[in-house]
Amino acid sequence: MPKRINKPSKESWWRFTGEDEVFVARDPDRISRLYFPLCNEVGLLSSITPRLNGDIKTDQNHFLTLPVSAEDLHNTRSGRNFWIYIEGKEPWSAAGSSGTALLERYRSPRAETCRVEAGALWHRITRENRRLGLRVELTNFVPATDDWVEIMQVRLTNISRRPITITPTAAIPMFGRSADNLRDHRHVTSLLHRITRHTYGVLVTPTMSFDERGHKVNTTVYAVLGCEENGDAPVGSFPTVASFIGEGGTFDSPQAVFEDRDVPDLSETELQGREAVGALRFRRRKILPGKTASYSLLLGIAPDRKTAAGWLRTYGSPEKVDSALTDNKTYWKERLDCIQVRTGDKDFDRWLRWVRLQPLLRKIFGNSFLPDFDYGRGGRGWRDLWQDGLALLLLGENEPSPPAPLPTQGEGGRRPGEGVSALLLNNFAGVRMNGTNATIIGSAPGEFIADRNNISRTWMDHGVWPWITTEFYIHQTGDLDILLKEVPYFWDQDKAKSPLAEKGTVLEHLLVQHLAAYFNAGDHGNLRLEDADWNDGLDMAHDHGESVAFTAVFAGNLLRLAGALDQMVARRGVKEIPLAGEVEILLEQRGPTVELSPEARRKRLKTYHDRTREGVTGGKVIVTLRTLIEDLRTKGNVLAAQVRDREWLSAASGQAWFNGYYDNNSNRVEGVFDGDVRMTLTGQVFPIMSGVATDDQVRLAFLAAKRFLQDKKLGGFRLNTDFGDTPPPLGRAFAFAYGEKENGAFFSHMVVMFANALYQRGFVKEGFEVFSSLYRMCRQTDVAMIYPGVPEYFNGEGRGLYHYLTGSASWLMLTLVTQILGIRGVWGDLLLAPKLMPEQFGTNGQLEAEVGFAGKQLKITYVNRGKKPFGQYHIESVLLQGNSFALPADPTVQVVIPRTTLAALPDNTVHITVALS
Ligand code: G1P
C-alpha cells in the first residue's frame, strides 16, 4: 500500500505565498470534504473542490449544477469537468477524475500532481500528468460585477517534447431547477427542460418551476457557454446526458469522449425534456511542445437569453477573463484591506484576512449553500444576523442585505458607522410586542419570516443580541439617539394588529425583549430555556428547562442598558420617555421591589401577553428615565445574584464552576454525577462575559475549564464534557456522537466568546491562551484539513467542519480588534486599551493595526521595545499625527481620544503611535 494515499504529509499541505492571503495547497485532492467558496455580491454562489466538484446557484430554487453536500464531493458525476481526448493515448480528465489517472496516482503519488492556489476570491487548480505530457491550469472565479456567472478559464500546455493532438470537451452537468427537486420529482422536472443548442454552448430554459403548491412559469435561463482563445465557438455540443455519456455510460467514462464521437444530430424528441449537460466539444487541434491552448467557459444563470449571450462579449477571451480576474482581486482586496494587522506572526496576519472575509461570505451565502451546510434555504437566523452585525460594523460593511450595489472600484472604501443605523432599525422591525421575534430574515430589508418550516419556536437567547449589537454601535458612533427612533413591531399574519400600535422606540423594543425575559422565570429562578438558547441543540426541554447561561446575559444587558440610559440623561438631558401603556405591566409600580417568586413572575408575563396578543390600544404612558433606570438595575441585579450566588458549584475535588442549565425534569445539569463531571463551556462564558461572575469565580471557572474541557492533545476547549449514554433531557445535541457539533466539539463560536469574556474581564493571559488554542487548531493543517480561516467547529479528531459560514469569524475579529488590540469606541470617543502579550509583537517590539473609526482610517502602532506582557506595561506616550497627546498624570493602560479631536484632523488617515513601557 503506497504511503500518503489517505493522509497528506505531516508538514503543512498549504502555505501562504506572499504578503497577502494567497496560499498554495499541495495535493489537496487527497483530502476529502475540502471546498472553497466563490461568489459575488449579487449572489452567484459557488463552491469548488480540487477536483472541480461543488455547485453553482443563486438560491435554493436556482441551481445551475446538481446541489451537493460534503458527502457528495467524492462523486464526480455532478461536478464541472474538462475532458481531453489525446490521440494515441487514453482520455484525460483535467478534473482528475479519469480512471487511469486515478489508478496511476494511487500507485505512484507523483504520477499526476495537483495543486491549488487561491486568494480572495479566486481558485486555480494546476494538474500535471507527465506521462500524458499535459499540464492544465483551471482558474475559476465569479466576477465582481452584477452578472450571475462563474468563469472557468482553462489553459492546456504541452509539457512533452512531442506535438500532442487533442480534442477537448467541457462537461458541466446542468441541473437547472430548485434543490427541492432533487427528491421532489427529479424526473418529472427534467421533462420541463427546454434545451437549446446555442452556437457557443447549451442553454436550458425549463418551461416552469415545479412546485405543487402552485407551479410558476419560468423564464430563467441556465447557461454553459464557451469559446477558444481566438473567440471561436465550440464545434458543437452533446447537450443531453444521454448523448454525452451514452447508453450505459457514466460521467467518469462518457462515451462521447471515450469513443471520440462527433457531435450528434438530435431530433426534438431526443433533445427536449431531458437531463441536460453543458458538454461543449472544441475542435481537434495540435499543440506543439511548450505551447498552450486556452478555453473560456461561462457557467451561469440569467434572467433571459440575451443576458447570457452578452457574457460572451464581456468575458469571451483570455484577455477579458484576465481583466475581470484583476478587477475581482482588486475588489476583494479593498474589502479586506480595511482591517490590517501586522503582528510578530506573519502567518497569523495573513490567516486573519480569511477570517475577515468570512462575515462577508455569511452575508452573501447566509447559512446555506456551501457543501457542509446541507440545510436551510438561504437567509440568516436572528442571532446570526445581529452578531454578524457586530463584525460588519467593525469592518465597515454596513449596507443592509440584500447586497447593495457594487461600489466603483477604487472608491475611497467604506467607513464604519455609515448607514448602520438603517440596518439596525430595519432589524428591530422583527421584534414582536411580546418580546419574541421573527426568526428568519429574508433577503430584502424588512423581510422577516416567523420561522423556518412553519414550526413555531422560541429561542430564549434571541432577546439579548439586539442590545449587544446596538450597544456596540452606540459606543462606536456615539449615536445614543438611535434609542429614541421609532420602528415597527413584527406581527404574525394571522394575528390581529392595532394600526395605532405599529411603532415604538428602539428603546421600547429593547425593554419589551428584556422585561418579558425577566418575567419568564423557571422554577429555580433562572430564565426558561423555552425551545433552546444559543445552543440550537438544546431543543427538548421546553417545559422545565432553564438557561442559567443566558440568565447571566440578560442580567448584564439589563445593567448595561441602565448605564446607557444614565448617559442619555447626562449627555442628552432626556428626562422622560413615552412607552406603550401595556409595557407598564412589566415595570414596578411600587418602587424598586421586584417579584422574586417564579410563579408571580410568570403570572405577570401572562397578563402582559394576554393584553398584547391581539395588538395594543395605542395609548402611551410617560415614564421618567430615572424610574426606568432603577427598575432595570434592580431586575438586572436580581438575575445577577441568582447566577452568582445560587448557581455556583463547588466540587469535592476543589474545582468550582457555574451550572449552566436545568433539564426538562427540572434537574440541575452540571456538577459531579456518580463521579463523572458534567460541565459546559457556555455555562462559564456568559456569567464571565456579562460581568455577573466575581473575579474569583472567573479565575476558578477558567481553571475548571482547563481541567475538564481542554483537550490535552489538541489544546482546544470543548463545548461540554461527555454526558455519557444517559444524558440529561435537554435536546438533540446529546444524541450526536460525542465530539461532534453541539455535543462536545471544539465549537469555535463559544471558544472565541470565552476568550472575549476573559479579555473583557482583564484576564489577559487566560484570554490569550484560549484565543491561541483556536488559532493553533486552525493552523494544525494536517489535522484540521481545511483551507485557512476558522471553521464552525473541530471534531474530536481535530478536523475542521462547516468552514466559512460561522459566527465565530465575526467574534474573532471583534475580539481581536476591540479587546486584544483594544481599539474601540466608548460613547463615540476612541479608546485605546491594548491587552497584548510579548509574542504578539514583532522582533522590533512593534505591532501595527489599521482600522476604520469615526470616518477615519486609523493606523495605530503599538511600540513595546521591552516586549513586556499586559500587566507589566503602561502607556508611556501617545503620538497623534506626530504630535504628542496629553496623558493623565497617573500611569495608565488605556487612553481616550475624543471623537471631536479625530474629526478636527484634516487628513483621512490618522497615525497614532502608542509607546508601552
Ligand atoms: C451555529 C449557528 C448559531 C448557533 C450555534 C450553536 O453557529 O449559526 O446561531 O448559536 O451554531 O448552535 P455558527 O455556525 O455561527 O458558528
Residues whose N, C-alpha, C, O or C-beta is under 5 A from the ligand:
A	BS01	G1P	R383 D384 W534 N535 D536 G537 H749 E792 L805 T806 G807 S808
